[in-house]
Amino acid sequence: MNFLVLYGPNMNLIGVRSAAAGERITLDKINRVLRRQARDVKATLKVLQTNDMAKAITFLQRNRNAANGIIIAPGPWARNGYELLDTIQLCGLPTVEVHFGSDYDPSEFGKDSILSATCISTETGAPLEIFTAALAALIADLKKDH
C-alpha cells in the first residue's frame, strides 16, 4: 500500500500553533508517527508540504498511479481550493481530509470544507490523533474492498 500525504499552507509552522495550545507538535513529529504506523502495516508514504497550490496539484497528479489513497491537510484551501477538489476527484483515490480542532485552528477551515463530500472521511482534532486516524481510515477502506 502506498499513500500520499499532502500538507497545505502553513503546516510547516504547526509548532507555533501547537505551542499556543500547550503542546510541542512539529511536522517532523507528525511524519515520524505516521511513518511508524505505515511501517507497521507494510505501507509507504510519499509526503509533501507546500504553500503553493500548483505544487500540490502536480504532486497529486504525478503520484496518483502509484498511490492507493491520499491524506490531505488542506487548511485554507478547504474553503476555496476548487482546483484541488477537481484534482482529487480526477485522481479517483480514497481521500481522507484532516483539520485541526479549535485549539489549533481558531478559524476552523474544515467547518465549511468544499472537499468533504469527495472524501471518505474527515478527521478533526489534535494533530497526532487525526493523522493516525486518517491513515487508519484509508487502510480500513482498502481492506473492505478486498
N, C-alpha and C positions, 0 to 999 in steps of 0.2 A: 504494500500500500504506500502510495506517495501523496503527500498533501502539500498544498501551497498555503503559506501564511502571509497575509498582506496586512501590514500595519500602515494606516494612513497618517495624515498630518499630526505632527506634534507628539507622536508616540515615542520618539527619541527623547522626549522630555517628561516621560511618565514619572521619573524620580521626583520632579518638582511637585507634581500633583500628589504623589503618594506621601511625600514628606508633609504636605499640608494636612493629610489625613492621618498623620501619626505613624506611617509605615516607611519602610525603605525598600520599595519595589523599583527595580530598573528593568529596562527592556532586555538586557542581558540575563537577568534573573528569570524573567518570564520565559525566554528562549531556552535556558538550561532546563527548567522544569518541563517544558513541552517536549524537548528533545529526549529527555529521560523517559517520559511517558510513551513517546513514539517508539523508542528503542525497545521498551518492554513488550510491545506488540509487533515488533519487527516492521515498523513503518519508517519512512523517511520524510523529512520536512525540507522544503525549499522556502526560505524566508526573505522577505523584502520589507523594509520600512522606507517610505518615501513621502515627501510633502508635495510631490508632483503627480497630478492625475495622469498625465501621458505615460509616465514611467510605470505607474500602477497598471494601466491598461495593457501596455506592452508586456509586462511581466506575466499577466494572466494569459494573454494570447499566445505567447511563446511557449509557455509551460503547460497548456491545457491538455495536450495529448498524452503527456506522461503522468498526469495527476489523477487521483481518484476523488479529490474533494478540496474545498477551499475554506479556510478560516479567514475572516476579514474583520478588522477593527477599523471601520471607515471614519469614525469621528465626524467632522463636519460634512464630509461627503455624503453622509446618510440622508441629509435633507435636500441636497441639490445635485448629487452626482449621477445624473441621468446617463452620462457616458459610461460610468462604471456599472450601473444597472444593466445597460444594454450588453456590455461585455460579459457580465456574469450570466445573463440569460443565453447569450450565444455560446458560451463555453459549455453549458449544459451539465455542469458538475454540481453535486450536492454542496451547498454552501451554508456555513454557519456564521452568523453575524454576531459580533461581540461589542458590547457597550458597557462602559463603567457606570456604576451607581452614582448617586448624587454626592457621595463623599469624595469622589474623584473627579466628577464632571458635573458641576452645578448647572451647565446648560442642558444636560441630558439629551444629547443628539439622537439617541435611539428612540426617544419617545415618538417622534414623527418620521421615522425612517422610511424612505422610499424603497429600500432594499428588502425589508422584512417579508413581504409577500412572496418574494422569489426564494428566500432561504428556507432550509428545512427546520431551522431552529434559530432563536435569538437568545443569547445568554447575556444577562445583566448582573452586575455586582462588583465584587472586589477583583482586581486583576488576576491573581494567580488562580483563583477558583473558576473564573469564567473561561479562561483559556483552556484549562484542563477539561472543563465540562464541554467546551466546543469540540475538542479533539475526540472525546468520548462519544459525543453525539454523531460525529462523522463516522467513526468506527462502527457504532451500533447500526447506523443507516446502511452501511455497506454490508454488514453481516446479515441483515434481514433480507437483503436482495439475493443472497446466495443460499 
